[in-house]
Amino acid sequence: MPISSKIARQMEEASWIRKMFEEGVRLAGQVGAGNIHDFTLGNPDLEPPPEFVESLRDLVVRPRAGMHRYMPNAGYPEVREAVARWVREESGVEVGGKHVILAVGAGGGLNVVLKALLDPGDEVVVFAPYFPEYAFYIDNHGGVLRVVETDGQFRIDFDRLEAAIGPRTKAVFVNSPNNPTGVVYDAAVLARLGGLLRDRSRKLGRAIYLVSDDPYKKILFDGTQYSHVFRHYESSIAVYSHSKDLGLAGERIGHVAVHPAANSAEALVAGMTFAIRVLGFVNAPGLMQLAIRDVLRACIDPSVYQRRRDVLHGALTELGFECVKPRGAFYLFPRSLEPDDRKFAKVCLGKNILIVPGVGFGRSGHFRISLTSSDRAIEASLPAWREVARAYATV
Ligand SMILES: Cc1ncc(COP(=O)(O)O)c(C=O)c1O
């Protein structure tokens, strides 16, 4: 076999995504792409806000000497400072530029964090349902994924978490607002989590790191407030990406910030700075670092996603679907109308609807809908959803 057996196995594990994609292509050939209701991809469809476009234009029209050269691996010092000011404002913690490194999106940032943290066999706790790439990222660096189930409303089950933490636990991931559920952890939940990790770290005699991966933190609905992990736990690391807030998924830009009071904060930043280099990223894209420097707080209009959530969540619940109402991000994660979510996906496919089965996110019996289709496309899908409900006699 020309490719490693590990990559072959992982590709097979992730094949449900490819299968949905292939089914979509096949179906498009049969009924025409315009007649398919594709809810699979979480690819933000809103264009970057005008502040970003202006900032990028300015760099192109008035380039700075040397701006395309190599730079320090952690990123341009003035961009690190700008990010630190923003994190300081959000968290109330005295973060400095030296606690920040610019990253190649959240995916790049998480890999840098894990490369710096993990020894082979170290465990990383994630709450299910979870972003599927976590499993691969953790494996990339010799780590072991420890999945902790959430409750029926996708809230953290603290008893299960307590039971999952052991002598090899190195880090716990949180993702809020969550992909795929849209659940947001409020300050009280994060404070409880911080308390638990503080206690268990003390008993272990070393820190368990809390890693927040919150690329949807500006996409909040119904007045929901975001609470930064730095407010709740010292040994925390915040990974961020501008893929969603600025609609820049293809540009690969984000950052990692380390709490200044984190255990071995300085060594951690040094480790991550080395990791970004030896992972072959070298540094986050330079032009993008400069382009986002002054627009870090800008965002696409979250009310667009809220409106789509309202339309589809309202329609599906009326049709008999059970679905926790998302308070952020741009997904719905309803219960499938039969326990086998893969079979359910096939039934949807029969009605020209493409969704992702929940099993891929570590929670069977559910499915994910991405709200990155246009309002018109969402409206146009409603009769097809009614047909799915009819097939299960819920209407
Ligand atoms: C929870 C979560 N983390 C990380 C990522 C990766 O983001 P990026 O494009 O910044 O690598 C995504 C993308 O969908 C995500 O949903």
Ligand as a Chemical Component Dictionary entry (heavy atoms), coordinates in Angstrom:
data_LIG
# 
_chem_comp.id                   LIG 
_chem_comp.type                 NON-POLYMER 
_chem_comp.pdbx_formal_charge   0 
_chem_comp.three_letter_code    LIG 
# 
loop_
_chem_comp_atom.comp_id 
_chem_comp_atom.atom_id 
_chem_comp_atom.alt_atom_id 
_chem_comp_atom.type_symbol 
_chem_comp_atom.charge 
_chem_comp_atom.model_Cartn_x 
_chem_comp_atom.model_Cartn_y 
_chem_comp_atom.model_Cartn_z 
_chem_comp_atom.pdbx_ordinal 
LIG C1 C1 C 0 -15.311 23.770 16.425 1  
LIG C2 C2 C 0 -14.381 24.035 15.318 2  
LIG N1 N1 N 0 -13.078 24.115 15.575 3  
LIG C3 C3 C 0 -12.179 24.349 14.615 4  
LIG C4 C4 C 0 -12.578 24.519 13.312 5  
LIG C5 C5 C 0 -11.534 24.754 12.272 6  
LIG O1 O1 O 0 -11.514 26.079 11.920 7  
LIG P1 P1 P 0 -10.392 26.697 10.978 8  
LIG O2 O2 O 0 -11.012 26.944 9.667  9  
LIG O3 O3 O 0 -10.033 27.972 11.631 10 
LIG O4 O4 O 0 -9.269  25.742 10.951 11 
LIG C6 C6 C 0 -13.925 24.451 12.975 12 
LIG C7 C7 C 0 -14.369 24.575 11.582 13 
LIG O5 O5 O 0 -15.470 24.257 11.198 14 
LIG C8 C8 C 0 -14.857 24.200 14.006 15 
LIG O6 O6 O 0 -16.167 24.106 13.758 16 
# 
loop_
_chem_comp_bond.comp_id 
_chem_comp_bond.atom_id_1 
_chem_comp_bond.atom_id_2 
_chem_comp_bond.value_order 
_chem_comp_bond.pdbx_ordinal 
LIG C1 C2 SING 1  
LIG C2 N1 SING 2  
LIG C2 C8 DOUB 3  
LIG N1 C3 DOUB 4  
LIG C3 C4 SING 5  
LIG C4 C5 SING 6  
LIG C4 C6 DOUB 7  
LIG C5 O1 SING 8  
LIG O1 P1 SING 9  
LIG P1 O2 DOUB 10 
LIG P1 O3 SING 11 
LIG P1 O4 SING 12 
LIG C6 C7 SING 13 
LIG C6 C8 SING 14 
LIG C7 O5 DOUB 15 
LIG C8 O6 SING 16 
# 
